[in-house]
Amino acid sequence: MKSFYHYLMKHRHPKPKDKISEFANQAYEDHTFPKYSSDYHELSSYLEVSGDYLSSMSVFDDAWEHYIVEVKNK
């Protein structure tokens, strides 16, 4: 199964189209992002402490919901 980071990277875009694209670009630049995690609690805890680039945790929650639908439910 793909990690959340791996899933998120498909949303990277040179000119971000939405908040998830912005999040993906910023997560790519974050060298301490937990790249191999697929655990919601681990990722949300990390972002609450170190994700000062997120405008709101709701961006992560939205991305997580898309991740669950597209990756985990396959």
C-alpha positions as CSV (number, residue, x, y, z in Angstrom):
1,M,0.0,0.0,0.0
2,K,1.2,3.5,-0.8
3,S,2.2,5.8,2.1
4,F,0.2,9.0,2.5
5,Y,3.3,11.0,1.3
6,H,3.6,8.9,-1.8
7,Y,-0.1,9.5,-2.5
8,L,0.2,13.2,-1.8
9,M,3.1,13.6,-4.2
10,K,0.8,13.0,-7.2
11,H,-0.8,16.3,-6.3
12,R,2.4,18.4,-6.6
13,H,2.1,21.1,-9.2
14,P,4.4,24.0,-10.2
15,K,1.4,26.3,-10.0
16,P,-0.7,24.9,-7.2
17,K,-4.4,24.6,-8.3
18,D,-5.8,24.2,-4.8
19,K,-4.9,23.8,-1.1
20,I,-4.0,20.1,-1.5
21,S,-1.6,21.0,-4.3
22,E,0.0,23.7,-2.0
23,F,0.2,21.1,0.8
24,A,1.9,18.6,-1.5
25,N,4.4,21.1,-2.6
26,Q,5.2,22.1,1.0
27,A,5.4,18.5,2.2
28,Y,7.9,17.8,-0.6
29,E,10.1,20.6,0.8
30,D,9.7,19.2,4.4
31,H,12.6,16.8,4.7
32,T,11.4,15.5,8.1
33,F,7.9,14.6,6.9
34,P,7.1,11.0,7.8
35,K,7.3,9.7,4.2
36,Y,6.6,6.1,4.9
37,S,3.6,6.5,7.2
38,S,0.1,5.5,6.5
39,D,-1.1,6.2,10.1
40,Y,-3.5,9.1,10.5
41,H,-2.5,9.8,14.1
42,E,1.2,9.8,13.5
43,L,0.8,12.1,10.5
44,S,-1.7,14.5,12.2
45,S,0.5,14.7,15.3
46,Y,3.5,15.5,13.2
47,L,1.7,18.2,11.3
48,E,0.2,19.8,14.4
49,V,3.8,20.2,15.8
50,S,5.8,20.7,12.6
51,G,3.4,21.6,9.8
52,D,3.4,25.3,10.2
53,Y,3.1,25.5,6.4
54,L,-0.4,24.2,6.6
55,S,-3.0,27.0,6.6
56,S,-5.4,24.7,8.5
57,M,-5.5,21.0,9.6
58,S,-8.6,20.7,7.5
59,V,-6.4,20.7,4.4
60,F,-4.7,17.5,5.8
61,D,-8.1,16.0,6.7
62,D,-9.4,16.6,3.2
63,A,-6.3,15.1,1.6
64,W,-6.6,12.1,4.1
65,E,-10.2,11.5,3.0
66,H,-9.1,11.4,-0.7
67,Y,-6.2,9.1,0.3
68,I,-8.6,6.7,2.1
69,V,-11.0,6.6,-0.9
70,E,-8.3,6.2,-3.6
71,V,-5.6,4.1,-1.9
72,K,-6.7,2.3,1.2
73,N,-10.0,1.1,-0.1
74,K,-8.6,-0.6,-3.2
